[in-house]
Amino acid sequence: MKYLYGPVKSRRIGYSLGISLTSYKTCNFDCIYCQLGKTNNKTTERREYIKVSAIVDELKFWLGSKKDITQSLEYITLSGSGEPTLNNKFGELILEIKKLTNLKVAVFTNAAFLSDKEVRRQIAGADLIVPSLDAVTQELFVKIDRPQVGINIEDIINGLIALRREFRGKIWLEVMLVKGVNDDIRHIRKLKKIIASINPDKVQLNSPVRTTAEAGVLAVAKSKLKKIKEILGENVEIF
Ligand code: SF4
């Protein structure tokens, strides 16, 4: 399979089949903690990096040949080897998946394009959106996510607020915490206010455990994660 991967079992969303919508590794960020390594194609250009028709053909074949496995799947996830919303036809893919199967569709996104109404229109076909928000100040955002020039954290936050207003499915906000970078309690308190204005269904706290794009990127201690969870309040999980 070229565009499908897994199925993989994760504590966060259960058993899911993944789909890559971009070539490796195409992203508008270059996060210091990225498990895929360094971004070699850092871009904000939205285009059909991988043809939706080619993905659909592969998915049709997979669903037809793996009926037993399909029954135990919980989601088909748009994620993979880069930022899925960079593929400007990702909304079309969601609609095609819905024609092929009753499985729920989840989209993992770094949220950079959610201030764009057209992107929100396309993502509205999903059942679950897992956007990430690692920082609420531009300085920290640049430090941890290393976005393409011109991407602004305020726009991302406003996009997330608009998404919550319009989207009928579930939003699970992911926050990746890196020791000594964005885990300062003053930053966490600012984050709390922003999360309240976004109002996601839940918040998933994460910290790097595998190999990261940059050396020396460290996980936050479990005890501190627990403290941060307490500060952030209800509907917060640690992964
Ligand atoms: S947004 Fe995701 S894919 Fe892109 S660099 Fe960050 S962790 Fe990696």
Residues whose N, C-alpha, C, O or C-beta is under 5 A from the ligand:
A	BS01	SF4	C27 F29 D30 C31 C34 G82 E83 N110
